Structures are given as structure tokens and as C-alpha cells.
Amino acid sequence: MTVTEPARVEAAVVSEPPAQRDRRRRNPTLSRPGVPESVLKVVVLGFAVLAVVVPFLGILSTSLSSKEHLDAKGGFVLWPDAVSLDAYRTVLSGGVVSKALLVSVGVTLIGTVLSLLVTAMLAYGLSRPGSFGSRPALLIVLFSLLFSPGLLPVYLTVRGFGLIDTYAALILPGLVGGFNVIVLRSFFVSIPAELLESARIDGAGEWQIFTRIVTPLSKAVLAVIGLFYGVGYWNAFFNALIYLNDQGRWPLPLVLRTYVINNTQISAGDLAASGAGALPAQPALQMAMLLIAVVPILIVYPFLQRHFTKGVITGAVKG
Amino acid sequence: MASTVVQRPRQGWRARLRRDRVLLAMTIPGLVALVGFHYLPLLGNVIAFEDYQPFLGIINSQWVGFEKFAILFNGDPAFVNAVKNTLILTLVQVIFVFPAPIVLALMINSLLSDRMRRIVQNVLYLPHFLSWVVVVAIFQQLLGGSGLLNTFLRSHGAATLDIVGNPDLFISLLTSQVVWKDSGWATILFLAALSQVDQSLYEASAIDGASRAQQLVNVTLPALRGVIILLLILRLGDSLNVGFEQIILQQKAVGSEASEVIDTYVFNYGILGSDWGTSAAVGLVKGVIATVLVVGANKLAHVFGEDGVYRA
């Protein structure tokens, strides 16, 4: 079997839906939904939305509540009795959680920048038709999508490179996603060649064309792919679990597993806390940690959501 | 894809290499990463045919041929259990997880208010971006022994429900977690496909007297056919991957009898148990089956006149 062209994958990306606003102008000949259908719709969609919103509300409320309130209610509450930021102050005052947060932020920032850069360069290098070596290189990318090497061989490779217990082990194995390369390449290919040709005539080199013309035109796609890489690094759990034996280097998801999922009590010692004074209630601390893990995503989400559909429809297939 | 490329004059390979050296250099870091962490590990699968000893390395370890595979196919109970759980989970997820986003997308698509649509979509996309650690923690807080549901039941004198940590309910728990996390996000593709339906088809069918249900069957669903088949193929290729992180996080609570799948078997026996050869053999068999499934499903899609994932 030979893969000739990533035909379908590209087609899916390129065929962007028309602007939402245009298509929502309903045809007047269409019948409006009947009562049973409307009720069913409200119930199902209402339930789906609440199923997402309520847990977040609970996490926030619990993290803000006082110890007495939580004790009385049995641990997890949907509405706080007070607004106390003590849990956040305690968790962030130093110790394991602060350290893990630092690791996660660092790995996410460095990893995302590196991944985007390397992916975009590779995609651009493959996007100029007839360039030297682009054909076999494209095949290398495409075939990587068909076969997955498997957990153990990758582990042995990472170990062979001497990356065990290094932060690089959290970044390098997933540095380039073949799928993202294909998505970006197809976007780059769709940039009119005349544009690049005229820059070339004006004396721009390939690198200048890439940084001054191609990447600014691709901001939306780069943003979404950056989000996918970023979320991947931020949520990375498994790589850290197998590659980092040294628990002092663990990123946030592993610390969350220890203190939230396995319900290990977090003590003043773990936090190198602000010395005297009782810790806030365990549930409040746990939910504060959980929220800290979610907040960065909530912050970038509104800026990126409008690009989701437009940019990377294909990404959804993989992700 | 239509690209308006001006064909450059044909040159010798030396000239082309000189001309494209910057482009070529740009691809190198990415290719090195792919080769180093994707293709090189593929070669590492040879340890499935060795009695691999870490201190001897791949080259010096002794070749044992298919011995490691024999252990598997002789019916090691733990392995059989892992295969059984994997297949059950795959089946359950295809039946319950796969249709969920289609139903959601149809409902969202039929919302008349633009604002409502956008709110619903953005709320439902969100869980996709949470890590499994967060999702599992949320489910514990809501459904666990000391979670919201049971606290509520206790305070009202009702019997508590043992949901999290109950081996009998483990598959239902995993499935509902997957639905919660990803069915909203998965609507994105179906909604995109729905947005491309020619509205005049609805008009024409309405004039012909089609009811809303008939429009659904005759206009809307055929429009989704291509996407549904594409996703089913990809799902099939992925079918032996059933929530590795998700399961590892919750395995301790329910025991391996109910929760061991092929991936966790490889992890538990290979990396934790240092039975490298056997685990690599399992991983290799799994990889081969997955590839065969994708290629086969793609062929099948062509037989039915669909494009599938790629054209060979």
C-alpha cells in the first residue's frame, strides 16, 4: 500500500464551514419544532450543560469555604458560606504544590514554543512543491501516523537517550505531532504562491518569507495547534509518571493524583507552609489544587474558542 | 487541493539542493524528532523476540524467537483477562460513546437562537481540555463514597450508592467519564458537516410534504454519513486503546480483575514488572492488529463508496 497524498485529511481541513451567521438565517418554509421535540431538546441540552457547570461550581465553592461549613456538609459543597482565599494562599505558599506548578508552567511554556516552532518549520519545509527532498520527508511524516511504536520501545528509547529524570523527557518524545504537521502544511500550501514569489523577487530569503509572511497569515491555525500542544503539556500525566522517578520533579497532574485522587492528606510539611496556624480543611485544599490545574485553560479558552471550528477541524479527529 | 503553484523550471538535484537548502534545514529538527522518538522505537520492538536484559542491551540480549509470544497465546490468565476487558470496553464505547456527539450535534444544530447555540457549544467543549486527573477527581467528588451524591443520600437517611471503586460498575463509570469529557468536543465535526448542508434541500423536502422526522432521515443523516464513517474507521484503529491514563488512575480502587486492559498490562508487566520481552510482544501484536483494522476499515469504506481516511 502506498500513501500517495493525505487527500482526505487535507480536504477536511480546507473545507471550512461558511460563516455561522450566514447559515443561521433560517428558511421560512421550515417547520418549527413541535412541543415534545422542544421539551426533549431543553431537557437533554440543559442536563448536558449543567453536568459541566455544576462540578466547576462545586470545586470553586468548596475551595472557598470554611472548615466548619465543609465539616457540617460532609466535604463537598455546591455553595460556599464565605469567600476565603486561605486554601489558595496555603497551597501556593511553597512546598510540593508550588514546585509542581512551577514545573508544569515551565514545561508547558517551553514545550509549546518548541513544538510550535519545530512543527511549523517542518510543515513549511514540506509545503513548497518540488523542493528538494520534500517528497520522502512528507512520507516520513505520513507513515508516522499509521504506526505507533508502542509504550515499551518508546520508554526504552527515552531511557537510552539518558532522559530519565530530566524535564526534557516531558517534552522531547511528543515534540512533533505528525497530525499537526499535516494540518499546518495543508494550510501553508493554500497560501497563494504568487505572494511568496513576489517576496522572493523583493529579495526575501525562505526564512524571511516564513517569519514575515507565512506565519502572520497563519495566526489562527497556529493558535489552535499551540493550544493543543499546550494542553497536552499542561495535562501530561503519563510521561511524568514513567520518566520521572524523582518525585521532587513531578508536575501538577501527578501531585493532584497523590493528594486528590489517592486522597493522601496534605500536611504543613508538604507545603512548607507559613509556619504556625491550622491548615484550611483538606477538601478546600484539594479543590484549590484542582482549580489551579484548570484555571490556565479557562484563561486561554475564550481567546481561542472562536478559532476551533475554523482552524482545526481535523485536530478534533485526533484529539 | 487547488493550489495555484507556478511550476519552477526543472533543475539538477545539486542545483535544487543548493536552492532549497534553507527549506531543507527547516525540516531537520522535526524530522530528527520523528525519527528519534517514533521510528527508532519501532525498531526497539525487536526485544519482543529476545530475552531482553537491560544491562546487556538490545544487541547482546539473547534471541528467543517467538517464545515470548507463545506465553501469550498459551492463555496466560492475566493476559486473557486484559484482552477480554479491552474488547468489552471497546464494544460498550462504540455503542454508547460514539452516538452521543451525533445526538448532541443534531440537537445543537436545531437550536434556533444563535446565542444559545454558542453558549451550549462553548460549555460542552470545555471538558475536553481537562486532564484525566481532573476528570477522575471530579467524578470522585460527585459520586465517590464521601462525594456529593452519597453525602446527600446519607443526610436524607437513604442508602448510599457505591459507584466509584465498585468493580461491577467500573465499565459504566469509565464510559460515563468518556461521554462527559469528549462528547461535546466531538460534536465539532458533526456541526461542521451539518453547516454545509444545502438549505434548499430542506426547502425542497418541505414542499414535497416531508415532516421534520423525514427531513432528519432523508436530508440531515445522509449529510453526516461521510463524517460518521471517517470517525468510525479512526475509532476502529484506536479500538484497542481504551483510556490508558483514565484506567491507570482508577485501577487501584477496583483491582486488576475488572480494570486491566492491554495497555495497562503492558505497563504493569513491562515497566513496573520488568518483563520487557513479553510486554513488547503484547504491544507489537496490538500495534499490528490496530494497523490491520485501520487499513481494513478504510478498504471497507471504499467498497461502500466513501472516501475513508486516505486513498491508497
Interface residues (C-beta under 8 A of the other chain):
Chain A: M1 T2 V3 T4 E5 P6 A7 R8 V9 E10 A11 A12 V14 S15 E16 P17 P18 Q20 R21 R23 R24 R26 N27 T29 L30 S31 R32 P33 G34 E37 K41 V44 L45 A48 V49 A51 V52 V53 P55 G58 I59 T62 K73 G74 G75 F76 L78 V118 T119 M121 L122 Y124 G125 L126 R128 P129 G130 S131 F132 G133 S134 A137 I140 V141 S144 L146 F147 S148 P149 G150 L151 L152 P153 V154 Y155 L156 T157 V158 F161 L172 P173 G174 L175 V176 G178 V181 S186 V189 S190 P192 A193 E194 E197 G205 E206 W207 F210 V231 W234 N235 F237 F238 L241 I242 P253 L254 L256 R257 V260 I261 N262 Q286 M287 L290 A293 V294 I297 Y301 Q305 F308 T309 I313 A316 V317 G319
Chain B: M1 S3 T4 V5 V6 Q7 R8 W13 R16 L17 R19 D20 R21 V22 L23 L24 M26 T27 P29 G30 L31 A33 L34 V35 G36 F37 H38 Y39 L40 P41 L42 L43 G44 N45 I47 I58 V103 L104 M107 I108 S110 L111 L112 D114 R117 I119 V120 N122 V123 L124 Y125 L126 P127 H128 F129 L130 S131 W132 V133 V134 V136 A137 I138 Q140 Q141 L142 S146 G147 L148 T151 R154 S155 W180 G184 W185 A186 I188 L189 L191 A192 S195 Q196 Q199 S200 Y202 E203 A206 I207 S211 R212 L230 L231 L234 F244 E245 I248 L249 Q250 K252 D263 V266 F267 G270 I271 W276 S279 A280 G283 L284 K286 G287 A290 T291 V294 V295 D307 G308 V309 Y310 R311 A312
